[in-house]
Amino acid sequence: MGRRRGFATRRIPPPAPGWIRTQGAWPLVLTGALWMTTACTSAVPTTEPADEPSPPSFVPADIEPEPPPEPVAPAEAEPERNGPMALPTTCADRNAEMCVPPPDFVDRLCATRYPNVALAMFHKDTPWTRAYVRVRKMEAWYVPAGRSRPYTLTFAEEVIIIADRSAGPGGIKVSGSGSYDVYRWDGSCVSVMADEVSTRPPGNPDVATLTWRHLDEGIRAALKAHRKIEFRHDLRMKNCKENEAAKKCLRARKGLSRMVADYVRHGRTELPLPRAVP
């Protein structure tokens, strides 16, 4: 599809054949025998406020409401493999221009969200090629998944390239052609066209909004040990207490996400290893 002026939106075309990889409590009834009477007791249901806001009818231009939550990897989803953390540390092809993770790891990584793994992948010392959204606003899907919900990306959002499809026949690369699969700070995967991102970092990279409650308890505690992050966390709690769809709440969530990313990106914090890995 073409890109509209001032509000660029690109849809990823269908993939070419050959590369798609494939509470409340119930009343308790106590019944006696013959001469005993029947007594019933009931518990009052209790619910906790949802951490995710419902999409508001209007939000500021720099804040996007999140789509309905998708499955998140449980803390103990899989047994540990090859030591305490089975995350790759070297490029799939050391001779390639882009440093991307191994394809089999990418398949598992994008099967569901791993928000804790995202923090590990974006750490300062990882070798993965970073890219940054060039257009003001765009929608993108994860093409290899077939039917994938769209995500909204905005200018300067930082991503990791996890698959490079920009090479033409014979491995010849044409500038601005082809596409990439990319990994976001919130643990989601999307596909973008090569000309929609740049490997040249902007002055102030942005990030996808993190969902705080999806992070491991140990990781949350390590992050809050930093005064600036704790301040942002407390501000989010205050501004989201009454109305999680309010603009001040969405801004506070984005501010916390940016602060966390800044500490992780520059290696200013050491986090525990993720409890669940792909």
C-alpha positions as CSV (number, residue, x, y, z in Angstrom):
1,M,0.0,0.0,0.0
2,G,1.1,3.5,-0.5
3,R,2.0,5.8,2.4
4,R,-0.3,8.7,3.2
5,R,1.4,12.1,3.6
6,G,1.9,13.3,7.2
7,F,0.6,10.0,8.6
8,A,2.6,7.2,7.1
9,T,1.0,3.8,7.4
10,R,2.4,0.8,5.8
11,R,1.0,-2.7,5.7
12,I,3.3,-5.6,5.2
13,P,2.5,-7.4,2.0
14,P,1.7,-11.1,2.0
15,P,4.8,-13.2,2.4
16,A,6.4,-14.8,-0.6
17,P,6.1,-18.5,-0.8
18,G,9.0,-20.4,0.8
19,W,9.8,-18.2,3.7
20,I,6.7,-18.3,6.0
21,R,7.5,-20.4,9.0
22,T,5.3,-22.0,9.7
23,Q,-13.1,-15.6,40.4
24,G,-16.1,-15.1,42.8
25,A,-16.7,-17.9,45.3
26,W,-19.5,-20.4,45.0
27,P,-21.9,-20.9,47.9
28,L,-20.8,-23.6,50.2
29,V,-23.7,-26.0,51.1
30,L,-23.3,-28.2,54.1
31,T,-26.0,-30.9,54.3
32,G,-26.6,-33.0,57.4
33,A,-28.2,-36.5,57.6
34,L,-32.0,-36.6,58.3
35,W,-32.5,-34.4,61.4
36,M,-29.7,-31.9,60.6
37,T,-30.6,-28.5,59.1
38,T,-29.0,-27.1,56.0
39,A,-26.7,-24.1,56.4
40,C,-25.4,-22.1,53.5
41,T,-22.7,-19.6,53.4
42,S,-21.4,-17.5,50.6
43,A,-18.3,-15.5,50.0
44,V,-18.3,-12.1,48.6
45,P,-16.4,-12.0,45.3
46,T,-13.3,-9.8,45.2
47,T,-11.5,-8.5,42.2
48,E,-8.4,-6.6,41.7
49,P,-8.2,-3.6,39.4
50,A,-6.8,-4.5,36.0
51,D,-3.4,-3.2,35.3
52,E,-4.0,-2.7,31.6
53,P,-6.1,0.4,30.5
54,S,-9.0,0.1,28.1
55,P,-8.2,2.0,24.9
56,P,-9.5,5.5,25.3
57,S,-11.4,7.3,22.6
58,F,-8.6,9.8,22.2
59,V,-5.0,9.9,23.4
60,P,-2.1,12.3,22.8
61,A,-0.2,11.9,19.5
62,D,2.8,10.4,21.3
63,I,0.9,7.9,23.3
64,E,-0.8,4.8,21.9
65,P,-3.3,2.7,23.7
66,E,-2.2,-0.9,23.9
67,P,-4.1,-3.6,22.0
68,P,-5.9,-6.3,24.0
69,P,-3.3,-8.4,26.0
70,E,-1.9,-11.4,24.2
71,P,-0.6,-14.5,26.0
72,V,2.5,-13.9,28.0
73,A,5.0,-16.6,28.8
74,P,4.5,-17.8,32.4
75,A,7.4,-17.5,34.8
76,E,8.0,-21.2,34.8
77,A,6.8,-22.0,31.3
78,E,9.7,-24.2,30.3
79,P,12.6,-26.0,32.0
80,E,16.0,-24.4,31.9
81,R,18.2,-25.4,29.0
82,N,22.0,-25.3,28.8
83,G,22.4,-23.5,32.1
84,P,20.5,-20.8,33.9
85,M,19.8,-18.8,30.7
86,A,19.5,-20.3,27.2
87,L,19.7,-17.1,25.2
88,P,21.9,-16.8,22.2
89,T,24.9,-14.5,22.4
90,T,26.4,-14.7,18.9
91,C,25.1,-13.8,15.4
92,A,23.4,-16.5,13.3
93,D,25.9,-15.6,10.5
94,R,29.0,-13.8,11.6
95,N,29.7,-12.8,8.0
96,A,26.3,-11.1,7.4
97,E,25.9,-7.4,7.5
98,M,23.1,-7.7,10.1
99,C,23.7,-9.5,13.4
100,V,20.5,-11.5,14.0
101,P,19.7,-14.4,16.4
102,P,19.5,-18.0,15.1
103,P,16.2,-18.7,13.2
104,D,15.1,-21.5,15.5
105,F,15.4,-19.2,18.5
106,V,13.5,-16.5,16.7
107,D,10.6,-18.9,16.0
108,R,10.3,-19.7,19.7
109,L,10.8,-16.0,20.7
110,C,7.9,-14.8,18.6
111,A,5.5,-17.6,19.4
112,T,4.4,-15.6,22.4
113,R,5.6,-12.6,24.4
114,Y,8.7,-12.8,26.6
115,P,8.8,-9.3,28.2
116,N,11.6,-10.3,30.5
117,V,13.7,-11.7,27.7
118,A,13.2,-8.4,25.8
119,L,15.1,-6.5,28.5
120,A,17.9,-9.1,28.2
121,M,18.0,-8.8,24.4
122,F,18.2,-5.0,24.5
123,H,21.0,-4.9,27.1
124,K,24.0,-2.8,26.2
125,D,26.3,-5.8,25.7
126,T,24.2,-7.8,23.2
127,P,25.5,-7.9,19.6
128,W,22.1,-7.7,17.8
129,T,21.6,-5.0,15.2
130,R,19.3,-2.2,16.4
131,A,17.0,-0.3,14.1
132,Y,14.8,2.8,14.5
133,V,11.4,3.6,13.0
134,R,11.8,6.3,10.3
135,V,8.1,7.1,9.7
136,R,5.8,9.2,12.0
137,K,3.3,6.4,12.6
138,M,2.7,3.0,11.1
139,E,0.9,-0.3,11.6
140,A,2.8,-3.6,11.3
141,W,2.1,-7.3,11.6
142,Y,4.3,-10.3,12.3
143,V,4.0,-11.9,8.8
144,P,5.5,-15.3,9.6
145,A,2.7,-15.9,12.2
146,G,0.1,-15.8,9.4
147,R,-2.8,-14.2,11.3
148,S,-1.2,-11.6,13.6
149,R,-2.8,-8.6,15.2
150,P,-1.5,-5.2,14.1
151,Y,0.7,-3.1,16.3
152,T,1.3,0.6,16.1
153,L,4.9,1.9,15.9
154,T,5.9,5.5,16.1
155,F,8.9,7.6,15.0
156,A,12.2,6.7,16.6
157,E,11.0,3.5,18.3
158,E,14.0,1.2,18.9
159,V,13.8,-2.4,17.7
160,I,16.1,-5.3,17.2
161,I,16.4,-6.9,13.7
162,I,15.7,-10.6,14.1
163,A,15.4,-11.6,10.4
164,D,16.9,-9.9,7.4
165,R,15.0,-10.3,4.1
166,S,16.5,-7.3,2.3
167,A,18.8,-9.4,0.1
168,G,17.8,-10.0,-3.5
169,P,18.7,-12.9,-5.8
170,G,22.2,-14.0,-5.3
171,G,22.5,-12.2,-2.0
172,I,22.7,-8.8,-3.6
173,K,21.2,-6.1,-1.3
174,V,19.3,-3.2,-2.9
175,S,19.0,-0.1,-0.7
176,G,15.5,0.3,0.7
177,S,14.2,-2.9,-0.7
178,G,13.1,-6.1,1.1
179,S,11.8,-6.4,4.7
180,Y,12.9,-7.2,8.2
181,D,11.3,-9.0,11.2
182,V,12.0,-7.0,14.3
183,Y,11.7,-7.4,18.1
184,R,10.2,-4.7,20.3
185,W,10.9,-3.6,23.9
186,D,7.5,-5.0,25.0
187,G,8.4,-8.5,23.7
188,S,6.3,-8.4,20.5
189,C,7.5,-9.2,17.0
190,V,6.5,-7.4,13.8
191,S,7.6,-7.2,10.2
192,V,8.5,-4.0,8.5
193,M,9.7,-2.8,5.2
194,A,13.4,-2.0,4.9
195,D,12.8,1.6,4.1
196,E,10.6,2.1,7.2
197,V,13.5,1.7,9.6
198,S,17.1,2.9,9.8
199,T,20.1,1.5,11.6
200,R,21.3,5.1,12.4
201,P,20.1,5.9,15.9
202,P,18.2,9.1,16.5
203,G,19.2,11.5,19.3
204,N,16.5,10.2,21.7
205,P,15.3,6.7,20.8
206,D,11.8,5.8,21.9
207,V,10.4,2.4,23.1
208,A,7.3,0.4,23.0
209,T,5.3,0.7,26.3
210,L,6.2,-1.9,28.9
211,T,3.6,-3.7,31.0
212,W,5.1,-3.5,34.5
213,R,3.1,-6.4,36.0
214,H,4.4,-8.8,33.3
215,L,8.0,-8.4,34.5
216,D,9.4,-11.0,37.0
217,E,9.3,-9.9,40.6
218,G,13.1,-10.0,40.9
219,I,13.5,-7.8,37.8
220,R,11.0,-5.3,39.1
221,A,12.8,-5.1,42.5
222,A,16.2,-4.6,40.8
223,L,14.8,-1.8,38.6
224,K,13.1,0.0,41.6
225,A,16.4,0.0,43.4
226,H,17.3,2.9,41.1
227,R,15.8,6.2,42.5
228,K,14.7,7.6,39.1
229,I,13.0,4.4,38.1
230,E,11.3,4.1,41.5
231,F,10.1,7.7,41.1
232,R,8.6,6.9,37.7
233,H,7.0,3.8,39.1
234,D,5.4,5.7,42.0
235,L,4.1,8.3,39.5
236,R,2.5,5.6,37.4
237,M,0.8,4.2,40.5
238,K,-0.5,7.6,41.4
239,N,-1.7,8.6,38.0
240,C,-3.3,5.3,37.1
241,K,-5.1,4.7,40.5
242,E,-8.4,6.2,39.5
243,N,-8.5,5.8,35.7
244,E,-6.1,3.7,33.8
245,A,-7.4,5.0,30.5
246,A,-6.7,8.6,31.4
247,K,-4.1,10.5,29.4
248,K,-2.0,11.2,32.5
249,C,-1.8,7.4,33.2
250,L,-0.8,6.6,29.7
251,R,1.9,9.3,29.8
252,A,3.2,7.9,33.2
253,R,3.4,4.4,31.7
254,K,5.4,5.6,28.8
255,G,7.7,7.7,31.0
256,L,8.4,4.6,33.1
257,S,9.1,2.5,30.0
258,R,11.5,5.1,28.7
259,M,13.4,5.3,32.0
260,V,13.7,1.5,32.2
261,A,15.0,1.4,28.7
262,D,17.5,4.1,29.3
263,Y,19.0,2.2,32.2
264,V,19.1,-1.1,30.3
265,R,20.3,0.3,27.1
266,H,23.3,2.0,28.7
267,G,24.1,-0.9,31.1
268,R,23.4,1.1,34.2
269,T,21.6,-1.7,35.9
270,E,22.2,-5.4,36.3
271,L,19.0,-7.5,36.2
272,P,18.3,-11.1,37.3
273,L,18.2,-13.6,34.5
274,P,14.7,-14.2,33.0
275,R,12.9,-17.1,34.7
276,A,11.3,-18.2,31.4
277,V,13.2,-18.2,28.1
278,P,12.2,-19.3,24.6
